[in-house]
Amino acid sequence: LLLLLRGAAAASVHDPSACTETTLLLVLAIPTMLSAVAAARSSAGLRLRLGAVPLASSSRIAVAGGQSVRQVRRLLSEKAKDTSKSAKDAVKEGAASKGETKKTSWWTSPEFWGGLGAIAGWGMSGAAISDAINQGPEIISLNMTGVLIVYSSLFARWAYVVKPRNMLLCGCHVTNVIAQCNQMRRALDYKLEKGETEEVKDITMKAAATAAGAGAFVALGPTIQSMLVNANLGIVSTVAGADAGPFTVHFWAPMSKWLISGASFMDLDRPTDKISIAQYTALTLTGLFFSRYSLLVTPINYTLCSVNVALFGSSAWHLGRKINADYIADKPAAAPAAEEAASEEKVA
């Protein structure tokens, strides 16, 4: 357009008769050039609005290919419809997945099983508190009390770091640590009063050695773990770096529970008069709940599952024997004893 204007000006100067001819050319050229400008603007807007359109689609849509503005608008409309449909599908899929997450059943809920396990665990804490109030210190087992202190300390830490976090279980074991430490104090005071000073010193030295070893392991554990993992020792490095491996509380908490359930498992012929229905009911339920709970937490803890399966089996065995002896089985010795008493009365 600028070139035509310049040519018209030059023609009017040198040849005024050519002005009319130049004006006609301008009249014919201006609509064509305005159409070209509009097409160029439409093409530029298209490229801005379709930044994510593939190269093949851009070249197909481009005005430079000779298509009109109407065709470009039609293609834009079709592309907008496709994009809107894809967005709606994505929203529906997201809503569906969110709905599936919300519809988690009780069987797959770690909060449900963890809550039941914590409630069962409070039975042990309640038993320790009840014994401290109602029982004398002479019945306290120092070995079992020490095991329970270590056990509850590890499980309090485990319940805090596991995912999802179980604060009800953590509080249960913190309470049990305090209760068992009080039982330990009562037992040691009782032995000192009886003059068993040497035994108290021996127990104190063992406890100090155990605490020192545990502290050293906690302090040096990360360094040893890093060395083993970086040494590329095959399965040893794999186990050392596992989320529930031997350098984590996820391993040692279940191992401490083996000290409790193992004792019950190895004493299957225990006399029924020494079996507490309340205690073994709590142990049976604890084993049942934690067997499922250990498979729903992160990281999954197969060691914890195995120990609770063993605890459930042994405790259910003892509980069944106790119920059978007290409520189901016949007592043939009772009748002869009553008859003998009656005969003695007649003789008298």
Backbone torsions as a table, in degrees:
resi	resn	phi	psi	omega
1	LEU	NA	-39.8	177.5
2	LEU	-65.5	-39.5	178.4
3	LEU	-63.5	-39.9	178.5
4	LEU	-65.1	-41.2	178.1
5	LEU	-63.6	-40.8	179.3
6	ARG	-64.8	-41.4	179.1
7	GLY	-65.0	-37.4	179.2
8	ALA	-65.1	-40.7	179.2
9	ALA	-63.8	-43.9	-179.9
10	ALA	-64.8	-40.0	-178.9
11	ALA	-65.8	-38.3	-179.5
12	SER	-68.4	-26.9	179.0
13	VAL	-75.6	-49.2	-175.4
14	HIS	-84.0	-31.7	-176.4
15	ASP	-143.6	89.3	-177.1
16	PRO	-57.5	-22.6	-179.6
17	SER	-71.5	-20.2	179.9
18	ALA	-81.5	-5.6	-177.2
19	CYS	-63.2	-41.8	-179.2
20	THR	-63.5	-41.5	179.7
21	GLU	-64.0	-40.4	179.7
22	THR	-66.9	-38.7	178.8
23	THR	-61.6	-40.7	177.5
24	LEU	-61.7	-41.3	177.9
25	LEU	-61.4	-40.3	179.7
26	LEU	-64.7	-42.9	-179.9
27	VAL	-60.1	-40.1	178.8
28	LEU	-74.4	-31.6	-174.3
29	ALA	-81.8	-32.8	-173.6
30	ILE	-59.7	-49.0	179.4
31	PRO	-58.8	-38.7	179.4
32	THR	-63.1	-41.9	-177.6
33	MET	-72.2	-34.7	175.9
34	LEU	-63.5	-39.1	176.1
35	SER	-61.9	-40.8	178.5
36	ALA	-63.9	-41.1	178.2
37	VAL	-63.3	-43.4	178.9
38	ALA	-62.4	-41.3	178.5
39	ALA	-64.3	-40.4	179.2
40	ALA	-63.9	-40.9	177.9
41	ARG	-64.7	-41.2	177.8
42	SER	-62.0	-41.0	179.0
43	SER	-64.2	-40.9	178.8
44	ALA	-65.7	-42.2	177.4
45	GLY	-64.0	-36.1	177.9
46	LEU	-61.7	-44.4	-179.5
47	ARG	-66.5	-33.0	179.1
48	LEU	-70.6	-40.3	-176.6
49	ARG	-78.5	-21.4	-177.7
50	LEU	-116.5	59.3	-179.3
51	GLY	-66.8	-28.4	-177.1
52	ALA	-96.3	6.0	-179.7
53	VAL	-72.9	134.6	179.7
54	PRO	-60.3	160.7	-177.1
55	LEU	-61.2	-37.7	-179.6
56	ALA	-64.0	-40.3	179.1
57	SER	-68.6	-38.4	179.9
58	SER	-64.0	-43.5	179.9
59	SER	-67.9	-30.3	179.1
60	ARG	-73.5	-32.5	-176.9
61	ILE	-85.1	-23.0	-171.1
62	ALA	-54.4	138.8	179.5
63	VAL	-69.0	-26.0	-179.6
64	ALA	-61.1	-18.5	177.5
65	GLY	-74.1	-2.5	175.5
66	GLY	99.1	7.8	-179.4
67	GLN	-87.4	154.8	-176.5
68	SER	-83.6	169.3	178.7
69	VAL	-63.0	-35.0	179.4
70	ARG	-63.7	-40.7	177.6
71	GLN	-66.0	-39.7	178.5
72	VAL	-61.5	-43.8	179.4
73	ARG	-63.0	-38.3	178.6
74	ARG	-63.6	-43.6	178.3
75	LEU	-64.2	-39.8	177.4
76	LEU	-62.0	-42.0	179.3
77	SER	-62.9	-42.2	178.4
78	GLU	-64.1	-41.8	-179.9
79	LYS	-65.0	-39.2	178.9
80	ALA	-64.7	-39.1	177.7
81	LYS	-63.0	-43.5	178.7
82	ASP	-62.1	-43.4	-179.5
83	THR	-63.8	-42.9	178.9
84	SER	-62.7	-40.6	179.0
85	LYS	-64.8	-42.0	179.4
86	SER	-63.8	-40.8	179.4
87	ALA	-63.7	-41.4	178.6
88	LYS	-63.7	-41.1	178.5
89	ASP	-62.4	-41.4	179.9
90	ALA	-64.0	-40.8	178.5
91	VAL	-63.7	-42.1	179.0
92	LYS	-63.0	-42.8	179.5
93	GLU	-63.2	-42.4	178.4
94	GLY	-63.0	-41.3	178.2
95	ALA	-65.3	-37.8	179.6
96	ALA	-65.1	-44.8	179.8
97	SER	-65.9	-36.2	177.9
98	LYS	-66.5	-38.9	177.3
99	GLY	-64.3	-39.2	178.3
100	GLU	-63.8	-37.6	179.1
101	THR	-65.0	-39.8	-178.9
102	LYS	-70.4	-24.6	-175.5
103	LYS	-89.1	26.6	178.3
104	THR	-62.4	128.7	-176.5
105	SER	-82.4	168.6	179.3
106	TRP	-63.5	-29.2	-178.4
107	TRP	-67.6	-30.7	-178.4
108	THR	-106.6	15.1	-178.1
109	SER	-96.5	113.5	177.4
110	PRO	-67.2	-29.3	178.7
111	GLU	-64.9	-39.5	-179.7
112	PHE	-63.9	-52.4	-177.1
113	TRP	-70.9	-34.4	176.9
114	GLY	-66.3	-36.5	176.7
115	GLY	-66.0	-42.4	177.3
116	LEU	-63.3	-41.6	178.2
117	GLY	-63.4	-37.7	179.1
118	ALA	-67.3	-40.7	178.9
119	ILE	-62.5	-42.6	177.0
120	ALA	-64.8	-36.7	179.5
121	GLY	-66.1	-29.6	177.7
122	TRP	-63.7	-19.3	177.0
123	GLY	-62.0	-38.6	178.9
124	MET	-68.1	-41.6	178.3
125	SER	-63.9	-41.6	178.6
126	GLY	-64.0	-35.9	178.9
127	ALA	-65.6	-40.7	179.3
128	ALA	-65.7	-39.8	179.0
129	ILE	-67.7	-40.5	179.2
130	SER	-64.4	-40.9	178.9
131	ASP	-64.8	-36.9	180.0
132	ALA	-65.5	-29.2	-178.1
133	ILE	-87.4	-40.6	-168.2
134	ASN	-106.8	-18.2	-175.0
135	GLN	-112.6	153.2	178.1
136	GLY	-80.2	164.5	-177.6
137	PRO	-71.6	-14.7	-176.8
138	GLU	-68.9	-18.8	-178.4
139	ILE	-90.9	-3.9	-175.1
140	ILE	-76.0	129.9	174.9
141	SER	-92.6	116.5	-178.1
142	LEU	-66.3	-38.6	-179.1
143	ASN	-64.3	-48.2	-179.8
144	MET	-66.4	-36.0	178.8
145	THR	-64.2	-41.9	177.1
146	GLY	-63.7	-41.0	177.6
147	VAL	-61.5	-41.9	-178.8
148	LEU	-67.6	-32.6	177.2
149	ILE	-65.1	-47.2	178.8
150	VAL	-63.9	-44.1	-178.4
151	TYR	-59.2	-49.9	-177.7
152	SER	-71.5	-31.0	176.1
153	SER	-63.1	-45.1	-179.9
154	LEU	-67.1	-41.5	-177.9
155	PHE	-73.5	-27.6	173.8
156	ALA	-63.6	-42.6	177.1
157	ARG	-67.0	-41.7	-179.9
158	TRP	-61.7	-44.9	-179.2
159	ALA	-64.1	-25.0	-179.4
160	TYR	-81.6	-34.3	-175.0
161	VAL	-95.9	-16.3	-178.3
162	VAL	-70.1	156.7	177.6
163	LYS	-116.0	126.7	-5.0
164	PRO	-72.5	148.3	-178.2
165	ARG	-63.4	139.8	-177.1
166	ASN	-118.8	88.4	-176.4
167	MET	-72.7	-28.9	177.0
168	LEU	-64.3	-42.4	177.3
169	LEU	-68.9	-39.7	178.5
170	CYS	-60.5	-46.5	178.9
171	GLY	-63.2	-35.9	177.7
172	CYS	-59.8	-46.9	-176.2
173	HIS	-76.2	-31.4	173.8
174	VAL	-62.7	-42.2	176.9
175	THR	-62.0	-40.4	-179.7
176	ASN	-67.3	-37.0	176.7
177	VAL	-60.2	-45.5	179.9
178	ILE	-63.8	-43.7	-179.0
179	ALA	-65.1	-41.7	-179.2
180	GLN	-70.9	-34.4	175.2
181	CYS	-64.1	-36.6	176.1
182	ASN	-66.3	-39.3	176.5
183	GLN	-64.1	-39.7	177.1
184	MET	-62.5	-43.0	178.0
185	ARG	-60.7	-44.7	-180.0
186	ARG	-62.3	-41.3	-178.9
187	ALA	-67.2	-41.4	179.8
188	LEU	-67.8	-40.2	176.7
189	ASP	-62.2	-39.1	179.8
190	TYR	-64.1	-41.1	-180.0
191	LYS	-70.3	-35.8	176.9
192	LEU	-65.2	-38.2	177.6
193	GLU	-64.5	-30.6	178.9
194	LYS	-84.5	-1.7	178.6
195	GLY	85.3	14.7	-179.4
196	GLU	-89.0	61.0	-175.0
197	THR	-68.7	-40.6	-177.8
198	GLU	-63.4	-40.8	178.8
199	GLU	-64.6	-39.3	178.3
200	VAL	-64.1	-41.9	178.3
201	LYS	-63.3	-40.4	179.9
202	ASP	-63.8	-43.9	178.7
203	ILE	-64.0	-40.5	-179.8
204	THR	-64.0	-41.2	179.3
205	MET	-65.5	-40.4	178.7
206	LYS	-64.5	-41.3	178.8
207	ALA	-64.9	-40.2	179.2
208	ALA	-65.8	-41.0	178.8
209	ALA	-64.6	-41.3	178.1
210	THR	-62.7	-43.8	179.5
211	ALA	-64.6	-39.7	179.3
212	ALA	-65.7	-42.1	177.9
213	GLY	-63.8	-41.6	178.8
214	ALA	-64.7	-40.3	178.9
215	GLY	-64.5	-41.3	178.7
216	ALA	-64.7	-39.9	179.3
217	PHE	-64.8	-41.6	179.0
218	VAL	-64.4	-39.4	-177.2
219	ALA	-72.6	-40.8	-175.2
220	LEU	-95.9	-8.3	-176.3
221	GLY	-56.2	-50.0	-179.6
222	PRO	-59.4	-37.6	179.4
223	THR	-67.0	-45.4	179.4
224	ILE	-64.0	-41.2	178.7
225	GLN	-61.1	-44.6	179.5
226	SER	-62.2	-39.9	179.2
227	MET	-63.9	-43.7	-178.8
228	LEU	-67.8	-40.2	-179.2
229	VAL	-66.2	-41.6	-178.0
230	ASN	-77.6	-11.1	-178.7
231	ALA	-79.6	-10.5	179.6
232	ASN	53.7	56.9	-178.1
233	LEU	-97.3	24.8	177.5
234	GLY	73.4	-125.4	-176.0
235	ILE	-65.7	-28.1	178.5
236	VAL	-65.1	-45.6	178.2
237	SER	-65.9	-36.6	179.0
238	THR	-64.5	-45.7	179.7
239	VAL	-66.3	-39.9	-179.2
240	ALA	-63.8	-33.5	-179.0
241	GLY	-94.2	4.3	-177.7
242	ALA	-68.3	150.8	-179.7
243	ASP	-63.9	-30.0	178.1
244	ALA	-115.7	34.1	-177.0
245	GLY	-80.6	-176.4	-174.3
246	PRO	-70.6	-5.0	177.2
247	PHE	-102.3	17.8	-179.8
248	THR	-129.6	160.0	177.2
249	VAL	-70.1	-18.6	178.5
250	HIS	-65.7	-19.6	178.0
251	PHE	-94.1	-44.9	-171.6
252	TRP	-78.1	-27.6	176.4
253	ALA	-62.3	-49.7	175.8
254	PRO	-63.3	-35.2	179.7
255	MET	-63.6	-36.2	177.4
256	SER	-67.1	-29.2	179.3
257	LYS	-71.3	-25.0	176.0
258	TRP	-62.0	-29.0	178.8
259	LEU	-65.2	-29.5	179.6
260	ILE	-86.0	-53.1	-176.9
261	SER	-69.3	-29.6	178.5
262	GLY	-63.7	-38.8	178.7
263	ALA	-63.3	-41.2	178.2
264	SER	-68.5	-35.3	-176.6
265	PHE	-72.2	-32.1	-177.6
266	MET	-86.1	-7.0	-177.4
267	ASP	-116.9	55.2	-175.6
268	LEU	-72.8	-16.7	179.6
269	ASP	-100.8	24.1	-178.7
270	ARG	-61.9	137.3	179.3
271	PRO	-58.1	139.4	-175.1
272	THR	-68.6	-23.1	179.7
273	ASP	-72.7	-12.1	177.3
274	LYS	-102.6	10.3	-179.9
275	ILE	-102.4	127.9	178.0
276	SER	-94.1	123.7	-179.5
277	ILE	-63.5	-42.7	-179.1
278	ALA	-63.0	-45.1	-178.0
279	GLN	-64.0	-46.4	-176.0
280	TYR	-77.4	-22.0	170.7
281	THR	-66.4	-43.4	178.0
282	ALA	-63.7	-41.3	179.6
283	LEU	-66.5	-38.7	179.0
284	THR	-64.4	-45.2	179.0
285	LEU	-66.5	-37.7	177.7
286	THR	-61.1	-46.1	178.2
287	GLY	-61.7	-39.7	179.9
288	LEU	-65.3	-49.9	-175.5
289	PHE	-66.2	-42.8	-175.8
290	PHE	-75.8	-22.0	175.3
291	SER	-62.2	-38.7	177.1
292	ARG	-81.3	-41.3	-176.6
293	TYR	-60.9	-37.9	-176.8
294	SER	-65.5	-19.4	-179.9
295	LEU	-93.9	-2.7	-178.5
296	LEU	-110.2	-12.6	-178.1
297	VAL	-85.4	170.3	175.7
298	THR	-121.3	121.0	-0.9
299	PRO	-78.2	152.9	176.5
300	ILE	-60.2	134.8	-172.3
301	ASN	-119.2	93.9	-178.8
302	TYR	-73.1	-28.2	176.3
303	THR	-64.7	-43.4	177.6
304	LEU	-65.0	-37.2	177.8
305	CYS	-63.1	-45.5	-177.1
306	SER	-64.4	-42.3	-178.1
307	VAL	-67.7	-33.0	179.6
308	ASN	-77.6	-29.6	172.2
309	VAL	-62.9	-43.5	177.4
310	ALA	-64.7	-40.7	179.2
311	LEU	-64.6	-41.9	178.9
312	PHE	-62.4	-45.2	-178.5
313	GLY	-63.6	-47.6	-177.2
314	SER	-69.7	-40.8	-178.9
315	SER	-69.0	-40.0	177.3
316	ALA	-63.7	-34.9	177.8
317	TRP	-63.6	-48.7	178.7
318	HIS	-63.5	-41.5	-179.5
319	LEU	-63.9	-41.5	177.9
320	GLY	-63.9	-41.2	177.8
321	ARG	-62.8	-39.9	-179.1
322	LYS	-67.1	-45.2	179.8
323	ILE	-64.9	-39.7	178.8
324	ASN	-64.6	-42.4	-178.4
325	ALA	-69.2	-36.0	-173.9
326	ASP	-89.8	-30.1	-169.3
327	TYR	-125.4	-18.1	-173.0
328	ILE	-112.2	-52.8	-174.5
329	ALA	-64.7	146.4	176.5
330	ASP	-73.4	154.1	178.8
331	LYS	-118.4	84.3	-174.5
332	PRO	-66.6	-21.8	-177.4
333	ALA	-75.1	-15.8	-175.4
334	ALA	-70.9	-41.6	-177.2
335	ALA	-65.3	-50.5	177.6
336	PRO	-58.1	-37.4	-179.7
337	ALA	-64.6	-39.2	179.6
338	ALA	-67.6	-39.6	179.2
339	GLU	-65.3	-38.8	179.9
340	GLU	-66.1	-39.2	178.5
341	ALA	-64.5	-39.8	-178.8
342	ALA	-65.6	-40.2	179.2
343	SER	-65.8	-37.6	177.9
344	GLU	-64.6	-36.3	178.2
345	GLU	-65.5	-40.4	179.7
346	LYS	-63.9	-40.9	178.8
347	VAL	-62.9	-41.5	179.7
348	ALA	-64.1	NA	NA
